[in-house]
Amino acid sequence: MLSADGKNAPGPWVPFTRAGCNVGAVASANIILENIAIDIPTVFGPGSAEATEVATDRNLATADFVGIGIHCALNDSLCSAANNGKADLLPDEKGGYVGFQGLFGHKYVAPQISPGGPVTDLNGNVIQDIHGNAGFPGFDGMSAAVSLGYVAAMQEHGVPVTYAYISDAHDKHPTGPAYGPGEAGYVAALKAYDDAFDKFFTRLAGDGITSKNTLFIFTADEGDHFVGGPPSPANCDGVTIPCTYAKIGELNANLAGLLATEALVTTPFKVHSDDAPTIYITGNPVPTDPITRAFSRGLASLTATNLINGNLDTINQFLADPVEMKILHMVTADQARTPTLVMFADPDYFLFAGAPNCNSPCVTEQPGFAWDHGDVQSDISTTWLGLVGPGVKNDVVDSQTWSDHTDIRPTIMLLTGLQDDYQHDGRALVEEITGGALPAPVRGNANLFQKLARVYKQINAPVGQLGLATLGISNTALSSGSSLDDSTYTQLESQLATINSQRDAIAGQIIQVLEDAEFNGKPINPATASVLLQQANQLLQQLP
């Protein structure tokens, strides 16, 4: 399977298939085919019938081959050649991964999970795209009824492990418009999602699949920041009184135009458009290059009149270069993917690179989309996680335990008794697990484990205490100085590099202790843990 950078990545399904379980994927990134131009010829062959379909009918090929897949246990007949199974290749998987097969695409999955006819959503509608092709309706077409319809069919036909993505409820998929909080369309969408989950759990219960024998995990990949004016009427609640909005829509800003007109910076660059755009300056100058430094100061100075509320906004909120990106775990093994700069912007804004002028307005309101994400603000980075099943405590809400998405995987592995062949970036959420389900080394040192785990998150998670504090230092550094004096930048960048080295050393030792207790049967040494706790807390105390 290909990762986002086109390279082979560890398969999240591997522990399950090695244990004899088939794994189904519904619109889940890095576990299904996502790109018909690259993935189809890679999996099926450049001269295959599937590749020919890509060339002749791209819409049909997307419906047939993108978004849906099953990774089978070794020698499982579900993914046999007779069922159009193809080799599930993971040449970089530690310990090897040879002989496994997979079904890739709705075209080949559907006959196995819905042998009596077309796959339908939970309301009985045939799943199809906007062109009328039966099959994957696109990532914007994955309503709860559609996504969970696929999952239920997989669970009922020999696929006990499933991953699924559900589209957001605050847009009218697949073409818009965006809804504001409490708008009638948004409320109706939420009601439809509630109904779908009710049908899903009722259907599975009829199959004997319940929280008594199955682990269910639900989360949101991130929160979204609403961009819009006040609702009308003022007393609307969305339940008894619907809300409407005179002003709604993210503020699209031409970064190149604003830089040229406000900061007189015309250096050519490319950008991955976003609320937190990644910027690649042409020629890839080093961070200390005068071109890069002038560009950074230009970004920091940009302002715009907010078309929603009329305020003058400073668009930038935080800047990061590769020094800070390392702290935030944004630097990969592929150097070509490392941007020159990342600008974490005011969440009302979506930045792109247009013409280097503002002959057309550099800032416009776009009502088709009104929910920004991908940034560091609390309404975006704060979300929720729901777990229920064997070994999970029967608590209502835990609002005290700090976690992020990296903690979900080791929690799943611990609860299922399986093990990945790589070290996790997160830790198992033992606070949510019953004592009987915990490994002896964790159960015997639960308090010490939790202390280590919690300080580990604060020094290692991108939006933990250290990550956010250093992001503030980075912004000060990159915004500072002039062409004549860059001493503040130099001093602060050196400070960040030192913090990163210290953090990596401490975090690396802590995660090894946690992993050993979780998966390797090694008890926690109290003296070692005490030293690591002291070092981590001292590091945090140094931060502003």
C-alpha positions as CSV (number, residue, x, y, z in Angstrom):
1,M,0.0,0.0,0.0
2,L,1.3,3.5,-0.8
3,S,1.5,6.2,1.7
4,A,0.8,9.9,0.9
5,D,4.3,10.4,-0.3
6,G,4.1,7.5,-2.7
7,K,6.4,5.2,-0.6
8,N,5.5,2.0,1.0
9,A,4.3,2.4,4.6
10,P,3.6,0.0,7.4
11,G,0.1,-1.4,7.0
12,P,-2.3,-0.7,10.0
13,W,-4.1,-3.9,9.1
14,V,-1.0,-6.2,9.4
15,P,-1.4,-7.4,13.1
16,F,-5.0,-8.3,12.4
17,T,-4.4,-10.2,9.1
18,R,-1.4,-12.0,10.7
19,A,-3.7,-13.1,13.5
20,G,-6.1,-14.5,10.9
21,C,-8.7,-11.7,10.6
22,N,-9.8,-9.9,7.5
23,V,-9.7,-6.1,7.6
24,G,-12.2,-3.9,5.7
25,A,-11.6,-0.2,4.9
26,V,-14.2,2.4,3.9
27,A,-12.8,5.7,2.7
28,S,-10.0,5.5,5.2
29,A,-6.7,7.1,4.1
30,N,-3.6,5.0,3.6
31,I,-5.5,1.7,3.7
32,I,-7.4,1.9,0.4
33,L,-6.6,3.1,-3.1
34,E,-7.0,6.9,-3.3
35,N,-5.5,8.0,-6.7
36,I,-6.6,6.3,-9.9
37,A,-3.6,7.7,-11.9
38,I,-1.0,6.2,-9.6
39,D,-2.6,3.5,-7.4
40,I,-4.5,1.6,-10.2
41,P,-1.6,0.8,-12.5
42,T,0.5,0.0,-9.4
43,V,-1.9,-2.5,-8.0
44,F,-3.5,-3.9,-11.1
45,G,-0.7,-3.3,-13.7
46,P,-0.2,-0.6,-16.3
47,G,-1.8,-2.7,-19.1
48,S,-4.6,-4.1,-17.0
49,A,-8.3,-3.8,-17.8
50,E,-8.6,-1.6,-14.7
51,A,-5.9,0.8,-16.0
52,T,-7.7,0.9,-19.4
53,E,-10.9,1.9,-17.5
54,V,-9.0,4.8,-15.9
55,A,-8.0,6.0,-19.4
56,T,-11.5,5.6,-20.9
57,D,-13.9,6.5,-18.0
58,R,-12.3,8.2,-15.0
59,N,-15.6,8.6,-13.1
60,L,-16.4,4.9,-13.4
61,A,-12.9,4.0,-12.5
62,T,-13.2,6.1,-9.3
63,A,-16.5,4.5,-8.4
64,D,-15.0,1.0,-9.1
65,F,-11.6,1.1,-7.5
66,V,-11.2,4.0,-5.1
67,G,-12.1,4.2,-1.4
68,I,-13.2,0.6,-0.6
69,G,-11.0,-2.4,0.2
70,I,-10.4,-5.6,2.1
71,H,-7.1,-6.9,3.3
72,C,-7.3,-10.6,3.9
73,A,-5.7,-13.0,6.3
74,L,-3.2,-15.4,4.8
75,N,-4.8,-17.9,2.4
76,D,-8.4,-16.6,3.1
77,S,-10.6,-17.5,0.2
78,L,-12.4,-14.1,0.4
79,C,-9.4,-12.5,-1.4
80,S,-8.7,-15.4,-3.7
81,A,-7.7,-14.9,-7.3
82,A,-11.2,-16.2,-8.3
83,N,-12.6,-13.2,-6.5
84,N,-10.2,-10.8,-8.2
85,G,-7.8,-10.7,-5.3
86,K,-4.5,-9.1,-5.8
87,A,-1.2,-9.2,-4.0
88,D,-1.2,-7.1,-0.9
89,L,2.3,-5.8,-1.2
90,L,4.2,-4.3,1.8
91,P,7.9,-4.8,0.9
92,D,9.1,-2.6,3.7
93,E,7.1,-4.3,6.5
94,K,9.3,-5.4,9.3
95,G,9.4,-9.2,9.4
96,G,8.1,-9.5,5.9
97,Y,4.5,-9.7,4.5
98,V,4.4,-12.3,1.8
99,G,1.5,-14.2,0.3
100,F,-1.3,-11.9,1.6
101,Q,-4.1,-10.9,-0.8
102,G,-6.5,-8.0,-0.9
103,L,-9.7,-6.9,-2.7
104,F,-9.3,-3.3,-4.0
105,G,-12.3,-1.3,-5.0
106,H,-16.1,-1.5,-4.7
107,K,-16.2,-3.5,-8.0
108,Y,-14.5,-6.5,-6.4
109,V,-15.6,-6.0,-2.7
110,A,-19.3,-5.6,-3.5
111,P,-20.0,-9.1,-4.7
112,Q,-18.4,-10.5,-1.5
113,I,-20.2,-8.4,1.0
114,S,-23.6,-8.1,-0.8
115,P,-24.0,-11.3,-2.9
116,G,-27.7,-10.8,-3.2
117,G,-27.5,-7.5,-5.1
118,P,-26.1,-4.0,-5.1
119,V,-24.6,-2.6,-1.8
120,T,-27.1,-0.3,-0.2
121,D,-26.9,2.3,2.5
122,L,-28.7,1.9,5.8
123,N,-31.8,3.4,4.3
124,G,-31.9,0.8,1.5
125,N,-30.6,3.1,-1.3
126,V,-28.1,1.8,-3.8
127,I,-24.8,3.4,-3.1
128,Q,-23.7,5.3,-6.2
129,D,-21.8,8.4,-7.2
130,I,-23.3,11.7,-8.6
131,H,-22.9,10.3,-12.1
132,G,-25.1,7.3,-11.4
133,N,-22.3,4.8,-11.2
134,A,-22.9,2.1,-8.6
135,G,-19.9,2.2,-6.2
136,F,-17.8,4.5,-4.2
137,P,-19.5,7.9,-4.1
138,G,-16.4,9.9,-3.3
139,F,-15.0,11.1,0.0
140,D,-17.6,13.9,0.1
141,G,-20.3,11.3,-0.4
142,M,-19.7,9.3,2.7
143,S,-22.7,10.1,4.8
144,A,-23.2,8.1,8.0
145,A,-25.8,6.0,6.2
146,V,-23.5,5.2,3.3
147,S,-20.3,4.6,5.3
148,L,-21.9,2.5,8.0
149,G,-23.9,0.6,5.4
150,Y,-20.6,-0.6,3.9
151,V,-19.3,-1.4,7.4
152,A,-22.3,-3.4,8.4
153,A,-22.2,-5.4,5.1
154,M,-18.5,-6.2,5.7
155,Q,-19.1,-7.2,9.3
156,E,-21.8,-9.6,8.2
157,H,-19.6,-11.2,5.5
158,G,-16.4,-12.3,7.1
159,V,-14.7,-9.0,7.8
160,P,-14.5,-8.6,11.6
161,V,-12.1,-5.6,11.6
162,T,-13.3,-2.5,9.9
163,Y,-12.1,1.1,9.5
164,A,-14.4,3.8,8.1
165,Y,-14.6,7.5,7.4
166,I,-17.8,9.6,7.6
167,S,-18.1,13.0,5.9
168,D,-18.8,16.0,8.0
169,A,-22.4,17.0,8.6
170,H,-22.0,20.8,8.2
171,D,-21.8,20.8,4.4
172,K,-24.4,19.7,1.9
173,H,-22.4,17.0,0.2
174,P,-21.1,16.7,-2.4
175,T,-21.5,20.2,-3.8
176,G,-22.3,22.5,-0.9
177,P,-23.4,24.9,0.5
178,A,-22.0,25.2,3.9
179,Y,-24.3,25.3,6.9
180,G,-23.9,27.4,10.0
181,P,-24.6,26.2,13.5
182,G,-28.3,25.7,14.1
183,E,-29.3,26.1,10.4
184,A,-32.1,23.8,9.4
185,G,-30.0,21.9,6.9
186,Y,-27.3,21.3,9.5
187,V,-29.8,20.1,12.1
188,A,-31.4,17.8,9.5
189,A,-28.1,16.3,8.6
190,L,-27.2,15.7,12.3
191,K,-30.6,14.0,12.7
192,A,-29.9,11.8,9.7
193,Y,-26.6,10.8,11.2
194,D,-28.2,10.0,14.5
195,D,-30.8,7.8,12.7
196,A,-28.0,6.1,10.8
197,F,-26.1,5.2,13.9
198,D,-29.2,3.9,15.5
199,K,-29.9,1.6,12.5
200,F,-26.3,0.6,12.4
201,F,-26.2,-0.6,16.0
202,T,-29.6,-2.2,15.8
203,R,-28.6,-4.1,12.7
204,L,-25.3,-5.3,14.2
205,A,-27.1,-6.3,17.4
206,G,-29.3,-8.5,15.3
207,D,-26.2,-10.2,14.0
208,G,-24.9,-10.7,17.6
209,I,-22.3,-8.0,17.3
210,T,-22.5,-5.8,20.4
211,S,-20.2,-4.0,22.8
212,K,-20.0,-7.2,24.9
213,N,-17.9,-8.9,22.2
214,T,-16.7,-6.1,19.9
215,L,-14.5,-3.0,20.4
216,F,-16.0,0.2,18.9
217,I,-14.0,3.4,18.6
218,F,-15.2,6.7,17.2
219,T,-13.5,10.0,16.9
220,A,-13.2,13.1,14.8
221,D,-10.0,13.7,12.9
222,E,-10.1,17.4,14.1
223,G,-12.5,20.1,15.0
224,D,-13.6,22.8,12.6
225,H,-13.7,26.6,13.1
226,F,-16.9,28.3,11.9
227,V,-16.4,31.4,9.8
228,G,-19.5,33.5,9.8
229,G,-21.4,36.4,11.4
230,P,-24.0,36.2,14.2
231,P,-27.1,34.1,13.7
232,S,-30.5,35.4,13.2
233,P,-32.8,35.6,15.1
234,A,-30.6,36.3,18.1
235,N,-32.6,33.7,20.2
236,C,-32.3,30.9,17.7
237,D,-31.2,27.5,19.1
238,G,-31.4,25.3,16.0
239,V,-33.9,23.0,17.7
240,T,-37.1,25.0,18.2
241,I,-36.0,28.1,16.3
242,P,-33.7,27.6,13.2
243,C,-30.8,29.9,12.7
244,T,-29.9,31.8,9.5
245,Y,-26.8,33.7,8.6
246,A,-26.4,36.9,6.5
247,K,-22.6,36.5,6.6
248,I,-21.1,33.0,6.2
249,G,-18.0,31.6,4.4
250,E,-14.3,31.4,4.9
251,L,-12.1,34.3,3.9
252,N,-10.0,33.3,0.9
253,A,-6.8,35.3,0.8
254,N,-4.3,35.6,-2.0
255,L,-1.0,35.2,-0.2
256,A,1.1,36.2,-3.2
257,G,-0.9,39.4,-3.7
258,L,-0.9,40.4,-0.1
259,L,2.9,39.9,0.2
260,A,3.5,41.9,-3.0
261,T,1.3,44.8,-2.1
262,E,1.7,45.1,1.7
263,A,5.3,43.7,2.3
264,L,6.8,44.4,-1.1
265,V,7.9,40.7,-1.2
266,T,7.7,39.2,-4.7
267,T,9.8,36.2,-4.2
268,P,8.3,33.3,-6.2
269,F,6.9,30.4,-4.2
270,K,4.4,27.6,-4.2
271,V,1.9,26.8,-1.5
272,H,-0.2,24.0,-0.3
273,S,-3.4,26.0,0.1
274,D,-4.8,25.8,3.6
275,D,-5.7,27.6,6.8
276,A,-2.2,26.6,7.8
277,P,-0.4,26.8,4.4
278,T,2.9,25.1,3.8
279,I,5.1,27.3,1.7
280,Y,7.9,26.3,-0.6
281,I,10.1,29.2,-1.7
282,T,11.5,28.6,-5.2
283,G,15.1,27.5,-5.1
284,N,14.7,26.1,-1.6
285,P,16.8,28.6,0.2
286,V,18.0,27.7,3.7
287,P,16.2,29.2,6.7
288,T,19.0,31.7,7.3
289,D,19.1,33.0,3.7
290,P,18.2,36.7,3.5
291,I,15.4,35.8,1.0
292,T,13.8,33.4,3.5
293,R,14.2,35.8,6.4
294,A,12.6,38.7,4.4
295,F,9.8,36.4,3.4
296,S,9.1,35.4,7.0
297,R,9.0,38.9,8.2
298,G,6.6,39.7,5.3
299,L,4.3,36.9,6.3
300,A,4.2,38.1,9.9
301,S,3.2,41.6,8.9
302,L,0.2,40.8,6.6
303,T,-3.2,42.3,7.5
304,A,-6.6,42.2,6.0
305,T,-10.0,43.7,6.7
306,N,-12.3,40.9,7.9
307,L,-15.2,40.8,5.5
308,I,-17.4,39.2,8.2
309,N,-17.0,41.6,11.1
310,G,-15.0,44.6,9.6
311,N,-12.1,44.2,11.9
312,L,-8.5,44.7,10.8
313,D,-6.9,41.2,11.3
314,T,-3.3,40.2,11.5
315,I,-3.5,37.1,9.3
316,N,-0.5,35.2,10.8
317,Q,-0.7,33.8,14.2
318,F,2.3,31.5,14.3
319,L,5.2,30.8,11.9
320,A,7.4,27.7,11.8
321,D,10.5,26.8,9.8
322,P,12.2,23.4,9.8
323,V,13.7,23.9,13.2
324,E,10.2,24.2,14.8
325,M,8.7,21.7,12.4
326,K,11.1,19.1,13.9
327,I,9.6,19.8,17.3
328,L,6.1,19.5,15.9
329,H,7.0,16.2,14.1
330,M,6.3,17.8,10.7
331,V,9.6,16.7,9.0
332,T,9.5,13.4,7.2
333,A,12.3,11.2,5.8
334,D,11.6,12.7,2.4
335,Q,13.5,16.0,2.4
336,A,11.6,17.2,-0.7
337,R,8.4,17.3,1.3
338,T,9.8,19.7,4.0
339,P,8.4,23.2,3.3
340,T,10.4,26.4,3.8
341,L,7.8,27.7,6.2
342,V,4.4,26.9,7.7
343,M,2.1,29.8,8.5
344,F,-0.6,29.0,11.1
345,A,-3.1,31.6,10.2
346,D,-6.1,33.3,11.7
347,P,-8.7,30.4,11.4
348,D,-11.1,32.7,9.5
349,Y,-8.7,32.6,6.5
350,F,-7.8,30.1,3.8
351,L,-4.6,31.1,2.1
352,F,-3.6,30.4,-1.5
353,A,-1.1,31.7,-4.0
354,G,-2.6,33.7,-6.8
355,A,-1.4,36.6,-8.9
356,P,1.3,38.8,-7.2
357,N,-1.1,41.7,-7.1
358,C,-4.5,42.7,-5.8
359,N,-6.0,43.9,-9.0
360,S,-8.7,41.5,-8.2
361,P,-9.6,41.6,-4.5
362,C,-7.0,39.7,-2.5
363,V,-9.6,38.7,0.1
364,T,-13.0,37.4,-0.7
365,E,-15.8,35.7,1.2
366,Q,-16.6,32.2,0.0
367,P,-20.0,31.0,1.2
368,G,-19.5,27.5,-0.3
369,F,-17.3,26.6,2.6
370,A,-17.4,28.0,6.2
371,W,-15.5,25.6,8.4
372,D,-11.7,25.8,8.5
373,H,-9.4,23.2,10.0
374,G,-5.8,22.1,9.9
375,D,-4.6,24.8,12.4
376,V,-3.6,24.9,16.0
377,Q,-6.4,26.9,17.7
378,S,-8.2,25.1,20.5
379,D,-11.6,24.8,18.7
380,I,-9.7,22.9,15.9
381,S,-7.3,20.9,18.0
382,T,-9.7,20.0,20.7
383,T,-11.9,17.0,19.8
384,W,-13.4,13.9,21.4
385,L,-12.8,10.1,21.4
386,G,-15.4,7.5,22.2
387,L,-14.6,3.9,23.2
388,V,-16.8,1.0,24.2
389,G,-16.3,-2.7,24.3
390,P,-14.5,-5.5,26.2
391,G,-11.9,-4.1,28.6
392,V,-13.1,-0.5,28.4
393,K,-14.3,1.1,31.6
394,N,-18.0,1.9,31.7
395,D,-17.5,5.6,32.5
396,V,-19.6,8.4,31.1
397,V,-17.1,11.2,30.2
398,D,-13.4,11.6,31.1
399,S,-12.5,15.2,30.5
400,Q,-9.2,15.1,32.4
401,T,-7.1,12.6,30.5
402,W,-5.1,14.5,27.8
403,S,-4.6,12.5,24.6
404,D,-4.3,12.8,20.9
405,H,-4.8,10.5,17.9
406,T,-1.5,8.7,18.3
407,D,-2.8,7.2,21.5
408,I,-5.6,5.3,19.7
409,R,-3.5,2.7,18.0
410,P,-1.6,1.4,21.1
411,T,-4.9,1.4,23.0
412,I,-6.4,-0.8,20.3
413,M,-3.4,-3.1,20.3
414,L,-3.5,-3.5,24.1
415,L,-7.2,-4.2,24.1
416,T,-7.0,-6.8,21.3
417,G,-3.8,-8.5,22.7
418,L,-2.0,-7.8,19.4
419,Q,1.3,-6.0,18.7
420,D,2.6,-3.8,15.9
421,D,6.1,-4.4,14.5
422,Y,7.0,-0.7,15.0
423,Q,7.3,1.6,18.0
424,H,4.2,3.8,18.6
425,D,4.3,7.5,18.8
426,G,1.5,7.5,21.4
427,R,0.7,5.6,24.5
428,A,-2.2,3.3,25.6
429,L,-5.0,5.1,27.3
430,V,-4.8,2.9,30.4
431,E,-7.1,5.3,32.3
432,E,-10.0,4.1,30.2
433,I,-9.2,0.3,30.5
434,T,-10.3,-2.1,33.2
435,G,-7.7,-3.5,35.5
436,G,-8.2,-7.1,34.3
437,A,-7.4,-6.0,30.7
438,L,-4.1,-4.3,31.6
439,P,-0.8,-6.1,31.3
440,A,0.8,-7.0,34.6
441,P,3.6,-4.4,34.3
442,V,1.1,-1.6,33.8
443,R,-1.4,-2.9,36.4
444,G,1.4,-3.2,39.0
445,N,2.7,0.4,38.3
446,A,-0.5,2.1,37.2
447,N,0.2,5.4,38.9
448,L,3.8,5.6,37.7
449,F,2.8,4.6,34.2
450,Q,0.2,7.4,34.0
451,K,2.6,10.0,35.3
452,L,5.1,9.1,32.6
453,A,2.4,8.9,29.9
454,R,1.0,12.3,30.8
455,V,4.3,14.1,30.9
456,Y,5.3,12.3,27.7
457,K,2.3,13.8,25.9
458,Q,3.0,17.3,27.1
459,I,6.6,17.2,25.8
460,N,6.0,15.2,22.6
461,A,2.5,15.9,21.2
462,P,2.4,18.8,18.6
463,V,-0.2,20.7,20.6
464,G,1.1,19.7,24.0
465,Q,2.6,22.2,26.4
466,L,6.0,22.1,24.8
467,G,4.8,22.2,21.2
468,L,2.6,25.2,21.7
469,A,5.2,27.1,23.7
470,T,7.9,26.5,21.2
471,L,5.6,27.5,18.4
472,G,5.3,30.9,20.2
473,I,9.1,31.2,20.4
474,S,9.4,30.2,16.7
475,N,6.9,32.9,15.7
476,T,8.8,35.5,17.7
477,A,12.1,34.4,16.0
478,L,10.8,34.4,12.4
479,S,8.9,37.7,12.8
480,S,11.9,39.5,14.4
481,G,14.9,41.4,13.1
482,S,15.8,43.2,9.9
483,S,18.3,42.9,7.1
484,L,20.8,44.6,9.3
485,D,20.2,42.8,12.6
486,D,19.0,39.2,12.9
487,S,20.5,38.5,16.3
488,T,17.1,37.7,18.0
489,Y,16.3,35.2,15.3
490,T,19.7,33.5,15.6
491,Q,19.4,33.3,19.4
492,L,15.9,31.9,19.5
493,E,16.5,29.4,16.7
494,S,19.5,28.0,18.7
495,Q,17.3,27.8,21.8
496,L,14.6,25.8,19.8
497,A,17.3,23.4,18.4
498,T,18.5,22.8,22.0
499,I,15.0,22.2,23.3
500,N,14.3,19.8,20.4
501,S,17.5,17.7,21.2
502,Q,16.6,17.6,24.9
503,R,13.0,16.7,24.2
504,D,13.9,13.9,21.7
505,A,16.3,12.3,24.2
506,I,13.8,12.3,27.0
507,A,10.7,11.4,25.0
508,G,12.6,8.5,23.3
509,Q,13.4,7.0,26.7
510,I,9.9,7.5,28.1
511,I,8.1,5.9,25.1
512,Q,10.5,2.9,25.3
513,V,9.6,2.4,29.0
514,L,5.9,2.7,28.2
515,E,6.0,0.3,25.2
516,D,8.0,-2.2,27.3
517,A,5.3,-2.1,30.0
518,E,2.4,-2.3,27.5
519,F,3.7,-4.9,25.1
520,N,7.0,-6.5,26.2
521,G,6.2,-7.6,29.7
522,K,8.9,-5.5,31.3
523,P,8.0,-3.8,34.6
524,I,8.7,-0.1,35.1
525,N,11.8,0.7,37.1
526,P,10.8,3.3,39.7
527,A,14.3,4.9,39.8
528,T,14.4,5.2,36.0
529,A,10.9,6.6,35.9
530,S,11.7,9.1,38.6
531,V,14.7,10.5,36.7
532,L,12.7,10.7,33.4
533,L,9.8,12.5,35.2
534,Q,12.3,15.0,36.7
535,Q,14.0,15.6,33.3
536,A,10.7,16.1,31.5
537,N,9.3,18.5,34.1
538,Q,12.5,20.5,34.2
539,L,12.3,20.9,30.4
540,L,8.7,22.1,30.7
541,Q,9.6,24.5,33.4
542,Q,12.2,26.2,31.1
543,L,9.4,27.1,28.6
544,P,7.8,30.6,28.6
